[in-house]
Amino acid sequence: MASITIRTLDESLESRLRIQAAVHGRSMEDEACAILRSSLNQEPQEPENLGMAIDALFKSFGGFDLTDVPREPMREPSTFDD
């Protein structure tokens, strides 16, 4: 079985881990293992398409139509010749 060392753990995080371990009647090491096990046993979620996520978020507000913006031909680039 592998072992890891966690350096520079915030004091507040360590305190919360210690309290949670005590509530569950475990050592801090056992509590950390349980947290990792619980987190890593979940099915990985597929990344969501950003456009579809935005559409789903605002769908309940109804749609809207954008007006076509008239296009003009491209202008000639400026020259800096005298």
C-alpha positions in Angstrom: 0.0 0.0 0.0 1.3 3.4 -0.9 1.8 6.3 1.5 1.8 10.0 0.8 3.0 13.1 2.7 1.1 16.3 2.4 3.2 19.4 3.1 2.0 23.0 3.6 -1.5 22.0 4.6 -3.4 25.1 5.7 -4.0 25.2 9.5 -7.7 25.8 9.0 -7.9 22.8 6.7 -6.0 20.6 9.1 -8.2 21.7 12.0 -11.4 20.9 10.0 -9.9 17.4 9.1 -9.1 16.8 12.7 -12.6 17.7 13.8 -14.2 15.6 11.1 -12.0 12.7 11.9 -13.0 12.9 15.6 -16.7 13.1 14.7 -16.3 9.9 12.6 -14.2 8.2 15.3 -11.2 7.9 13.0 -7.6 9.1 12.8 -6.7 12.0 10.6 -5.0 9.6 8.2 -8.0 7.3 8.0 -10.3 10.3 7.5 -8.1 11.6 4.7 -8.2 8.2 3.1 -12.0 8.0 3.4 -12.3 11.5 1.8 -10.0 10.5 -1.1 -11.8 7.1 -1.6 -15.2 8.8 -1.6 -14.1 11.5 -4.1 -12.2 9.2 -6.5 -14.9 6.5 -6.5 -17.4 8.8 -8.2 -17.9 8.6 -12.0 -15.9 11.3 -13.8 -18.2 13.9 -15.3 -17.8 14.7 -19.0 -16.8 18.3 -19.6 -19.9 20.3 -20.5 -20.1 22.2 -23.8 -20.0 25.9 -22.8 -22.5 27.0 -25.4 -25.0 24.3 -24.4 -24.5 25.2 -20.7 -25.2 28.9 -21.4 -28.2 28.0 -23.5 -29.7 25.8 -20.7 -29.1 28.5 -18.2 -31.0 31.2 -20.1 -33.6 29.0 -21.9 -36.3 29.7 -19.3 -36.1 33.5 -20.1 -37.2 32.9 -23.7 -35.3 33.4 -26.9 -34.5 36.5 -28.9 -33.7 37.3 -32.5 -30.6 39.2 -33.5 -31.0 41.6 -36.3 -28.7 41.3 -39.3 -26.0 43.9 -39.3 -25.4 45.3 -42.8 -22.0 44.6 -44.0 -19.9 47.1 -46.0 -17.1 46.3 -48.3 -13.7 46.4 -46.7 -11.9 49.7 -47.0 -8.4 50.0 -48.5 -5.7 49.8 -45.9 -4.1 53.1 -44.9 -0.7 54.0 -46.3 1.7 56.2 -44.5 3.5 57.4 -47.7 3.7 61.1 -48.3 
